[in-house]
Amino acid sequence: MRKTRAYILWLAVAAVLLSACSAKKNTAGSRFWQAFNTRYNVYYNGMTNYNEQIKLLENNYQDDYSQRLFIHPAEAYQHPKSPQPSGSFDRTIQKMEKAISLHSIKKKPKKKAGKQNDPKYKEWMKRDEYNPFLHNAWYMLAKAEYMKGDFLSSSATFHYIARHFTWKPELQLECNLWEALSYCAMGWTTEADNVLAHVHIDKIDDKRLLALANLAFADYYIQDKKYAQAIPHLSAALHGQHGGQKVRLNFLLGQLYEETGQNQLAYQAYKRAGSSMGSTYRTKFNARIKQSAVFQGKDIKSEVKSLKAMTRYDRNKEYLDQIYYAIGNLYLSRGDTARAVENYVTAAKKSTRNGIDKAISQLRLGGIYFAQRKYDLAQPCYSEAVSQINEEYPNYKEIKKRSDVLDELSVYSGNVTLQDSLLKLSKLPLADQKKVIKKIIDELKKKEKEEAENAKREEYLAQQNAAGRTSTNKGASAAPTQYTLNTDKSWYFYNTAAKNQGKTTFQQQWGNRKLEDNWRRRNKNTFSLEGDNEENTAASADTTQGGAPGDTAKVDKEKLKREEDPHYEEYYLKQIPSTPEQVATANDVIQEGLYNMGLILKDKLEDYDASAYEFKQLLDRYPDNTYRLDVYYNLYLLYMRQNMTAQAETYRQLILSDFKDSKYGMALEDPNYIDNLKNMGKVQEQMYAEAYRNYLSNNNAAVHEAYAEMMRKYPLSKLMPKFMFIDALAYVTQRNSEKFKSTLKELLERYPETDITPTASGMLKELNAGRKLAGAGGGNMRGMDWSSFKLGNDSTGKAGEKAAFKPLTETRGKAQLFVLAFDNDSVSSNQLLYEVARHNFKTYKIKDYDLEPMTFGSMGLLVVKGFANYQELLQYRSTLEADKGLQLPREVHQVLISEDNFNLLVNEGRTFADYFQYLEEQNDKKQADRIPATAVDDDSIATAAAAAGKPALEPAQPVKSVRPAKVAPAKPEKLSKKEAARRAKAEKARQEAERKARIERERLEQKHRADSIAKSKLPTVIPDNPDLVIDDGTVPDSVIEEQYQYPHREIETQQPHIEGVDTAVVDTAVDMQQPATTTRPEAEPALNKKAAEPQDDTRRLLKQKSDEVKQQEREQKAAEKERQRQAEREAKAREKTAKAEQKAREEAEKNARKQKEEALKQAQKQKEEARKQKEQERKAQIKAKQEAQKQKARERKERQKQREAERKAYQKKKQEEAKARKKAAEERRKARER
């Protein structure tokens, strides 16, 4: 009993102590307990995981040695195309967040009397955190976020620690350094500079912090590309590193030394990286390759020998391309280009990975060929390399541009090389030609034999390889075809594989084309030797009269077969030009190739030296070539761009002396030609802007004058198509169809591929189809011609029937687009994009609408995406129009369209005009469906017009149908409360306008009746349907005028009797079918009698009509109120339904989130159990290992005891033997004495 009481007492004391140590209290006990629990519970587990993962991250990361290394592997997360590190820091982050949430003490402690003026006490009371150990959890959390690659979160966490733990200055400094490293990892050098500006590295005494500070400064300077300033900091940071990170920084230091030209120091840094104990073999190999790249010794034989020795090891088979690339670099550094090219080619052949290493060797080889102006050999190197490097590779844009230009340049270079080789061979005697051909055939057969043997050997090795791996060197089938050179450089066909590869590449790009001169021009002069041989063969066959036809056909067939086979000399002899015409054709091809090569090098690559070389080659070899004037002019421009005025003046004088009457000669007579040329674009734009203003002002004469001046001064201007177009449009209002047509035709002939071409072509087609120009008197066209701009790149459109647009009833709840259409010449697309983006950013804080600019000819589109339904689209338009800070230009047109219909326009290449026509048809159809059957027939208007002596409308002119004002009520739509109120307000305004128009009509009607009675003495005829409206809901004045211009309108027999109107009056009106001259005398007595009567009938009729109008107004108001109440009820019902749906969605999301959390907890639990199991196994292994060690120690002690016993026994035996010997000696001595 006493034990039970004591136990209960102890439990009560423990409960009191634990409650006193809660994180909600701030006492000495609670601070100690929370710090103790944080450190040895949650923090310990998170720290253990962090240490394991950081070791895995730094030691197992596969660096990309072809690029500059990262200062830490975690930075690779910011570069997805680089190798990504391993290791997961999620557990550490979870543990630290748990520690912060459970053990943070935010409550202020109780104030102590008498310490209010103590500075230390004041600082203590200002703290934001009172757990003395929790700053370690915050710090570990930030580091784990950095190592995970979440640099934005880590920078924010480090910044938070530096601001809220001010009583720990060392922690503040360390967090500032890590914050700078986080910014550097994201490339935010400005932010990193702002942080490091407050770090005084010379005042740091702690070695660990000093190493971290040097690392941060080194990273900042590397990111800012200030490598020379980064080197001393990186060297100092090495003292605080170890393991794989130290190796990595040594390698990076070598790269920086190499970048700054300090090759000797780079050699030593690479040596330290490769010789470190923590270096992997891959690191050692790449460090050795880098050492050879910066080798500074005079004799490279030993270095080359050392590298070649590495090729004999099996473990280096996959690195053979890098070894030969390094050997090539050594030869290239000593100026031995031939051997360098040989090793680069070998590197490409030995490459088995087809990755970045092969691309580097290909780029180096292509660069050499390009410098040697062997563009046909450089092209395949660049083409293959570009496909294997990413956009982060140094100078990627320049490499890509050179590769693209080489695709065109190599065609002309290959033509020149081919024709030069053929012309040189054509000058040799036939016997010498056959000797050269025989040598080539022998080498071809030898090469094919070697390739066949290699193929068989590789096939055998592949079959013998149990793992399914192939040999590292697959001969020509694995390595890309290389363009090698013959020792006899006069012959092109040395490399048959290269020729076949070139043929395949050509056919892929151009298709099967006939071999003829100037094959890309319109006027082609054939130089196909094969065609000539065929003609000669046919001619010889025709002239042969004797002999059997079968024998001749057999001989021709055999001859053709040999001419197609490269193993026979006829194949090569057929290609050599033998006639003067063939030689002239070959020279023409060379001239064209040299000229185009110079032009491409000048304009597309801006390689002025290479361009001048090709132009001068053309002038030296062919002084009277057909491109001489263009060559002079291009050389003049080329030298002027380089400010080499003396050389430029030479070619200017040549143009003035030899081609004075040409356009270039006349232009170059002006000494200020270059200045005018520089300002020409600005002057032309000013001229066009002035002409366009005149066009908008309808000053067509000034437009024609501006066009004539432009033609005279700048006939080759890029703005000429626009000038011609507005000049043509200026003839429209002048009714000069011939000039309009001729100008458009000239525009299409001179500029068939401009953005104005589709518009001009469409107009010309309309004119040819018989359309006439608009009448004079109006202004020039300003609006956008929607039918001229097809959406899509297919100018021919899609074949077959066009798909139908979807009505609004189907697309109302689907994705919508807000399109802003404008003319590119009138509106700046970039400015419009900026204004709309600024509006979106200012107005919508959460919703993000995508903006996509598009261009179709001269029409630009800005498409706003992200609208879930039509209602959201309308709301966006209302907000846009209400934004006073956004003023859209008047040339910008808004188009609201569903995403499905817009995609239909783009995919089928249709125009907005098609869509607008569809909308009009849908609107007409909708209005027609809503019209009741009692509509007034249009024939009644024609009858009234005939009775008044006026012509009716011509049938060719469409007439709008006249319909009653009352229409069938439309089916109510589901609208929001705000939208329903807006529509109700608009409907009310419309009805008020209709009411006012009706009252005004009645007033005019009353006045007209009074005038008719007073002047014509005729009875008043009330129209059968006075409330007339057009389909769009407006009352046209023309209809009102027609009613009162024809008062004697025939009243149909179905018309009901109108109270207050005498039947005789109606009969009189009905009988008025004859002319008025015959009706008036017969009706005079009755009219005189009626005129004497009082006007009570008219007043009564007007009063009755007024009462009817008021009754209708009251009914309409009541109906309007009922509609508003109904709309409000529907809006409330929809809102209630939406709330219920939202609540259901929230419940579903809550349940899903709960299930996800439970699944996550279960997974964490399983993971924790697995970790515990693993920990138990590890402990068991450790225990077993300790037991084994103890057993070994016991056995070692036993062996030591046994050896000690044996030693003692041996010593005892030796002592006894010594004693016996001593005793015997003593006895012998005594015996002698006796």
HELIX and SHEET records of a PDB file:
HELIX    1   1 ARG A    2  ALA A   20  1                                  19    
HELIX    2   2 ALA A   28  ASN A   37  1                                  10    
HELIX    3   3 THR A   38  VAL A   42  3                                   5    
HELIX    4   4 TYR A   43  ASN A   60  1                                  18    
HELIX    5   5 PRO A   73  GLN A   78  5                                   6    
HELIX    6   6 ASP A   90  HIS A  103  1                                  14    
HELIX    7   7 PRO A  119  MET A  125  1                                   7    
HELIX    8   8 LEU A  134  LYS A  148  1                                  15    
HELIX    9   9 PHE A  151  HIS A  164  1                                  14    
HELIX   10  10 PRO A  169  MET A  186  1                                  18    
HELIX   11  11 THR A  189  LEU A  196  1                                   8    
HELIX   12  12 ILE A  201  LYS A  203  5                                   3    
HELIX   13  13 LYS A  207  GLN A  223  1                                  17    
HELIX   14  14 TYR A  227  ALA A  237  1                                  11    
HELIX   15  15 LEU A  238  GLY A  240  5                                   3    
HELIX   16  16 GLY A  243  GLU A  259  1                                  17    
HELIX   17  17 ASN A  263  SER A  275  1                                  13    
HELIX   18  18 TYR A  281  ALA A  293  1                                  13    
HELIX   19  19 LYS A  301  MET A  310  1                                  10    
HELIX   20  20 ASP A  314  TYR A  319  5                                   6    
HELIX   21  21 LEU A  320  SER A  333  1                                  14    
HELIX   22  22 THR A  337  LYS A  350  1                                  14    
HELIX   23  23 ILE A  356  ALA A  371  1                                  16    
HELIX   24  24 TYR A  375  VAL A  386  1                                  12    
HELIX   25  25 TYR A  396  SER A  426  1                                  31    
HELIX   26  26 LEU A  430  GLN A  464  1                                  35    
HELIX   27  27 GLY A  475  ALA A  478  1                                   4    
HELIX   28  28 THR A  496  TRP A  510  1                                  15    
HELIX   29  29 LEU A  529  THR A  543  1                                  15    
HELIX   30  30 PRO A  549  GLU A  564  1                                  16    
HELIX   31  31 GLU A  569  LEU A  573  1                                   5    
HELIX   32  32 PRO A  580  ASP A  603  1                                  24    
HELIX   33  33 TYR A  608  ARG A  621  1                                  14    
HELIX   34  34 ARG A  628  ARG A  641  1                                  14    
HELIX   35  35 THR A  645  ASP A  658  1                                  14    
HELIX   36  36 LYS A  663  LEU A  668  1                                   6    
HELIX   37  37 TYR A  673  LEU A  696  1                                  24    
HELIX   38  38 ASN A  700  LYS A  713  1                                  14    
HELIX   39  39 MET A  720  ALA A  730  1                                  11    
HELIX   40  40 SER A  737  ARG A  750  1                                  14    
HELIX   41  41 THR A  757  ASN A  768  1                                  12    
HELIX   42  42 TRP A  786  SER A  788  5                                   3    
HELIX   43  43 LEU A  808  THR A  811  1                                   4    
HELIX   44  44 SER A  829  THR A  843  1                                  15    
HELIX   45  45 TYR A  870  ALA A  882  1                                  13    
HELIX   46  46 GLU A  899  ASN A  907  1                                   9    
HELIX   47  47 PHE A  912  ASP A  929  1                                  18    
HELIX   48  48 ASP A  938  ALA A  947  1                                  10    
HELIX   49  49 LYS A  977  ASP A 1011  1                                  35    
HELIX   50  50 SER A 1012  SER A 1016  3                                   5    
HELIX   51  51 ASP A 1037  GLN A 1045  1                                   9    
HELIX   52  52 THR A 1063  VAL A 1070  1                                   8    
HELIX   53  53 ALA A 1076  ALA A 1092  1                                  17    
HELIX   54  54 ASP A 1096  GLU A 1233  1                                 138    
SHEET    1   A 4 ASP A 850  PHE A 856  0                                        
SHEET    2   A 4 MET A 859  PHE A 867 -1                                        
SHEET    3   A 4 GLN A 816  ASP A 823 -1                                        
SHEET    4   A 4 HIS A 893  SER A 898 -1                                        
SHEET    1   B 2 ARG A 963  PRO A 964  0                                        
SHEET    2   B 2 LEU A1028  VAL A1029 -1                                        
END                                                                             
